[in-house]
Amino acid sequence: MKKIIALILALVLLLSHPVVANASSRSLAINPIITFGENRVHCYVAISADAGDPIIAKISLYEGNNRIRTWNRTGTEYLIFSEYVPVQNGYKYTLTVDATVEGIKKPTVSVDATYVQ
């Protein structure tokens, strides 16, 4: 009888013990920004990931449908990119970011605007 009570008590303790799933709370932010001034576009990209995460980014600038510049950058945990490129009046410019974080390809993030003098 004592063995049965001990077994039931052990089972109750085992079943009442909370089980915590190791849910991933990974954070990632990919922010492309373009601003215009003095016949040039300022291409700015900020990427932040979790501590120690390797980041690989392919950053492209399009004038209309034509890709006019591509940059490849890497970082760990943070990646900051800044570049100026000459522009033409009346054209739409699109800045795209294709990022891989910890070996996992992320969806493309982009921003666009038209340069009007």
N, C-alpha and C positions, 0 to 999 in steps of 0.2 A: 504494500500500500504506500509506503514511504517513497519507493522508487517511482510509482505512478505519479504521486504528487510532485516529486522533484522533476520528473519529465514534463509534466504539465506546466510547472512554474518556469522551467527553462524555455519551453516553447512559447509561453506568454511573453517572457522577456525578449526572446529573439524576434517575435513578431511585432512587439511594441517599439523596438529600437528603430529610430528614424533612419531611412536610407536616403542619402543625399546623392543625387546624380551630379556628376561633374559637368554641369552645363557650361558650354563655352561662352564666355562673355567677351569675345574678341571684338575689338573696335577698329574701325577703318573709316577714314575720311579722305576723299579725293576731291580737291577743289581747283578746277581750272578757272582762270580769270583773264579777260582781255580788256585792255583800255587803250584808247587812242590819244595821240598828241603829236603835233609837229610832223605830220606825214609818216608816222610810224605806229606800229602796234606794240604794246607791251604784253608779252605772253608770260603769265605767272601761273605756276602750279604748286600747290602745297598738298603733300600726302602725309598722313600720320597713321601709324599702325600700332600694334601692341609692342611693348618693350622687347627689343632684340629681333623683331621680325624683319627679314630681308625684303627689300622692295626693289623691283625692276620696273622701269617705266619707259614706254615709247610715247613720245609727245610729238604730235604733228600739227602743223598749221596749214590750213587750206585757204586759198583765195578762190572763191566760187567753188567749183568742183575740182580744182587743181591743187594737189599737194605741193606747197612751195618750200617747206622746211620740215625736217624730222630730226629729233634729238633723242638719244638713248641715255638714260640716267639711272643710277643705282643709289641706294641708301639703306640704312638700317634704322628702323623705327620712324624716322622722319626723312622726307625728301623735299627740298625746296628748289624750285627752278625758276629762273628769270632771264628773259631774253627780249631784245628789241629787234623788230624787223620792219624795213620800209614797206609802206602800203600805198595803194592807189585809191583815189577818190571814187566813191560810188560802188565799191566792191564789198561783198559779204565775206567776212573772215570767220573761220571756225577753228577752234583749238580743241584737239581731242587728246585724251589720255587713255592708253591701254596699259594697265598695271597688273603685275603679278606679285602677290604677297604670300610669302612662305610657300612658294611653288604653286599657288592657286591663282589661275587667271580670273581677274575681276571683269565685270561688264565695262564696256567703254563709257567714259564720261566725257561730255563735250559742252562747249559754250560757243555761241556765235553772236556776231554783231556786224553791222554795216558801217563802213567809214564814210562819213559825210563831212566835208570841210565847211 
